[in-house]
């Protein structure tokens, strides 16, 4: 199960460059979720895993 959005998000799909609108409760595919970096966009404790801080 992926991370769930807490708010609506507007962005361009990374592959198709098509404008998409994600709604609260949506669980975007990993390549789309990686583009959503604002922590308040995600349900509490559901932000996608970010391995960059654990790589040391």
C-alpha positions as a printed NumPy array, in Angstrom:
array([[  0.   ,   0.   ,   0.   ],
       [  1.395,   3.391,  -0.976],
       [  1.327,   6.683,   0.843],
       [ -1.984,   8.56 ,   0.838],
       [ -2.353,  12.255,   0.006],
       [ -3.904,  14.608,   2.548],
       [ -4.531,  17.422,   0.043],
       [ -5.059,  17.954,  -3.676],
       [ -1.875,  18.173,  -5.744],
       [ -1.448,  19.517,  -9.29 ],
       [  1.646,  18.454, -11.239],
       [  2.973,  17.231, -14.582],
       [  3.273,  13.448, -14.955],
       [  7.006,  12.602, -15.146],
       [  6.645,  10.354, -18.206],
       [  3.765,  11.75 , -20.253],
       [  4.174,  15.409, -19.201],
       [  0.38 ,  15.477, -18.989],
       [ -1.066,  17.787, -16.307],
       [ -2.657,  15.669, -13.555],
       [ -4.655,  16.516, -10.464],
       [ -4.461,  14.145,  -7.52 ],
       [ -7.151,  14.268,  -4.841],
       [ -6.971,  13.741,  -1.068],
       [ -6.906,  10.018,  -0.357],
       [ -5.177,   9.151,  -3.667],
       [ -2.148,   6.843,  -3.55 ],
       [  0.041,   7.977,  -6.464],
       [  2.43 ,   5.638,  -8.244],
       [  6.019,   5.824,  -6.923],
       [  7.437,   7.932,  -9.774],
       [  4.67 ,  10.511,  -9.269],
       [  4.932,  10.389,  -5.463],
       [  8.651,  11.18 ,  -5.717],
       [  7.753,  14.572,  -7.212],
       [  5.575,  15.546,  -4.241],
       [  8.09 ,  16.815,  -1.718],
       [  5.968,  19.01 ,   0.538],
       [  5.395,  17.071,   3.771],
       [  1.958,  18.626,   4.358],
       [  0.696,  17.032,   1.128],
       [  0.767,  13.603,   2.784],
       [ -1.405,  12.002,   5.447],
       [  0.424,  12.025,   8.8  ],
       [  3.064,   9.287,   8.985],
       [  2.448,   8.292,   5.347],
       [  5.045,  10.285,   3.43 ],
       [  6.837,   8.041,   0.936],
       [ 10.137,   6.618,   2.151],
       [ 13.045,   8.913,   1.414],
       [ 16.274,   6.888,   1.449],
       [ 18.575,   9.904,   1.011],
       [ 18.755,  10.581,   4.79 ],
       [ 19.484,   6.923,   5.649],
       [ 22.289,   6.418,   3.131],
       [ 25.137,   7.506,   5.459]])
